[in-house]
Amino acid sequence: MIERRTIDRSEIETMIPHRAPFLWIDRVEELEPGVRCVAVKFVDPADPIFAGHFPANPILPGVLLIEAVAQTAGVMLGSAGPQVSGAAVALLAAVTRFKFLKTVTPGQTLRIETTKLTQVGQMACIGGKVWVDGQMVASGELSVVSA
């Protein structure tokens, strides 16, 4: 069943271990526990990453798009079971066929979509897409393992 309620940062922090400044999702807009998740992240122009990447032409590093997909996958998978202190955490195990199609610049808002493709034991393969203003900016697959 798809939940369309907004899940804010404080609730996200009960589902994954990431915290500012490395929490790369602001809210969840759609969630089908263990199956699909849609999250949103505002790319803050004040983020210190832009002081070095690149000062004259700031763009968000692609690896942070991968991280946003991985964190969204963590919420998706973590929501499938009871929320228990010390419960398993999904750790990034592999990045496969990830493509960066357009640059992301400060002030844009990311729409991050994840779908569980397959799962064998504790390992899951996740499909991820990142959109800005209705245009896909990145897509690929991640493998995560519950630890």
C-alpha positions in Angstrom: 0.0 0.0 0.0 1.4 3.4 -1.0 1.5 6.0 1.7 1.3 9.6 0.4 1.7 11.4 3.6 4.8 13.5 4.1 7.6 12.0 6.3 9.8 14.8 7.6 13.4 14.8 8.6 12.8 13.9 12.2 10.9 10.8 11.3 13.5 10.0 8.5 16.2 10.1 11.3 14.3 7.2 13.1 14.6 5.1 9.9 18.3 5.7 8.8 21.4 6.6 10.8 22.4 9.7 8.6 22.4 13.1 10.1 23.2 16.7 8.9 25.3 17.6 7.1 25.2 14.2 5.4 21.5 13.6 5.4 20.6 13.9 1.7 16.9 13.7 1.8 14.6 16.4 3.3 11.3 14.5 3.2 9.6 11.5 1.8 6.5 12.1 -0.3 5.5 8.5 -1.3 6.3 5.2 0.4 5.4 1.7 -0.3 7.3 -0.1 2.5 10.0 -2.4 1.1 9.0 -1.8 -2.5 9.1 1.9 -3.6 10.0 5.3 -2.2 10.0 8.9 -3.4 12.0 11.5 -1.5 12.9 15.2 -2.0 16.1 17.2 -1.3 16.6 20.9 -1.8 20.1 21.6 -3.0 21.1 24.5 -0.6 23.3 27.1 -2.3 24.9 27.7 1.2 26.2 24.1 1.3 30.0 24.3 1.8 30.5 21.7 -0.9 30.1 24.4 -3.5 33.0 26.4 -2.2 35.3 23.7 -3.7 33.1 22.1 -6.4 33.5 24.4 -8.4 33.6 28.0 -7.1 33.3 29.6 -10.6 30.6 27.1 -11.7 29.1 25.2 -8.8 27.6 21.8 -9.5 26.6 19.0 -7.1 29.0 16.1 -7.1 27.5 13.0 -8.8 28.5 10.9 -5.8 26.0 12.8 -3.7 23.2 11.9 -6.1 24.2 8.3 -5.5 24.2 8.9 -1.8 20.7 10.5 -2.0 19.4 7.3 -3.8 21.1 5.1 -1.2 19.5 7.0 1.7 16.1 6.9 0.0 16.6 3.1 -0.5 17.4 2.9 3.2 14.1 4.5 4.1 12.3 2.2 1.7 13.8 -1.0 3.0 13.8 0.1 6.7 10.1 0.9 6.6 9.3 -2.7 5.7 9.8 -3.9 9.3 9.1 -2.8 12.8 11.1 0.2 13.9 13.3 -1.1 16.7 16.3 0.7 18.2 19.4 -0.9 16.9 17.6 -2.6 14.0 19.5 -3.6 10.8 20.8 -0.8 8.6 21.1 -1.0 4.8 24.7 -0.5 3.8 25.8 0.4 0.2 27.5 -2.6 -1.3 27.8 -1.8 -5.0 27.0 0.9 -7.6 26.1 -0.4 -11.1 25.4 1.3 -14.3 24.9 4.7 -12.7 24.6 7.5 -15.3 24.7 11.3 -14.8 22.6 12.8 -17.5 22.5 16.5 -16.5 24.3 18.7 -13.9 22.6 19.7 -10.7 23.2 23.2 -9.5 22.6 25.1 -6.2 18.9 26.0 -5.6 17.4 23.1 -7.5 15.2 20.5 -5.9 15.8 16.7 -6.4 13.1 14.2 -6.6 14.6 10.8 -5.8 12.8 7.6 -6.7 13.8 4.1 -5.6 12.3 0.7 -6.4 13.4 -2.7 -5.1 14.3 -4.8 -8.2 15.3 -8.1 -6.5 16.4 -9.4 -3.2 18.3 -12.5 -2.2 18.8 -13.0 1.5 20.2 -9.8 3.0 21.2 -8.3 -0.4 18.8 -6.1 -2.4 19.2 -4.6 -5.8 17.7 -1.1 -6.0 16.8 0.9 -9.1 17.2 4.6 -8.6 16.3 7.8 -10.6 16.8 11.4 -9.8 14.7 14.1 -11.4 14.9 18.0 -11.4 12.0 19.9 -12.8 10.6 16.9 -14.5 13.9 16.0 -16.2 15.9 12.9 -15.3 19.4 13.9 -14.1 20.7 10.5 -13.0 19.8 6.9 -12.9 21.3 3.6 -12.0 21.3 0.6 -9.7 22.6 0.0 -6.2 23.1 -3.1 -4.2 22.6 -2.8 -0.5 23.1 -5.3 2.3 21.4 -5.3 5.7 23.9 -5.3 8.4 
